Amino acid sequence: MLTTEADWQSVAHALGRTGTLNSGTVYRVGFPRRDLAVTSYGIHVAAGLSLGSYAAFASYRDGKAMAMGDLVVTETELTAVTDALHAHEIDQTAIHKHLLAHDPDLWWTHFHAVGKAVNIAQGVRVALDYTTTPPPAPPTPPRPIDLDTAGIDAALGTVGKNDGGIYKFTFALIETIVVHGRVAPPSMGVITALNFQPIGDQKAAINGDFAMTTDEVQDVIVALRAGGIQIVELHNHSLDDRPRLFYMHFWAVADGVSLAQTLAQAVHATRVRPA
């Protein structure tokens, strides 16, 4: 259902942060964990690469909203966040890792809720308040990307976006995705996300996840491993989605263009389009 920015002001107020309205349908609010100093295999992990908590909201014609999201929490924060979500009737749909060999220990917990948008937002805010997630920072110009972005774009067949110094690509599934009986637009998080963090000398650390239907999973694994990209996690983000989707996180450090060429082979094994 189409909405306006004004329709989401109560949600923004409850969360203490302003979000972005995507295509008039999904209001998405980010909570990057800039407070955390995280390393994986000795690489400093930028918040924009792997540490981006978010909540996404969409309205439906029955007057209810559906919310989906992912919260990045430390191991010491996880239990309190779990209890806060459930106390506000927000379901947890996945608890897993996005990184290998990382310090400090982190967990990524997905959530889902249907109801009044402001009530859901208030529950998410309570959960956030059990973490040290920082308040929103004023926007700053993105840092230059020390990568061969033209070569990466050519490999992936689309143009990436410089998001705070991280070079990002998003692909939406061609099929309509239904979660708990409601259509979930791509901005709700049902996407393939490929992120490149420059680390010098045209090299990148890559992280993100592939959204895949059941028949695509093995082909994506084979394509990634053929290019030396590590598989981090294979799991679901929702308890009831149609078609059934699996998500796979990955990690590698190498020349940016070479990594993009391998990622492209995995993208081609799925039915997606640039978003």
Protein Blocks (a to p, Z undefined) as FASTA:
>chain_A
ZZdfklmmmmmmmnopacddehhlaccdddddfkbccdeehiacdfklmmcccddddddf
kopacddddddddfklmmmmmmmmmmnopacfbdcdfbehiacdddddddddeddfklmm
mmmmmmmmmpccdcdddddddddddbdfklmmmmnopacddeehiacdddddfbdcdeeh
iacdfknopacddddddebjhiacdeddddddfklmmmmmmmmmmnopacfbdcdfbfbd
cdddddddddddddfklmmmmmmmmmmmpccddZZ
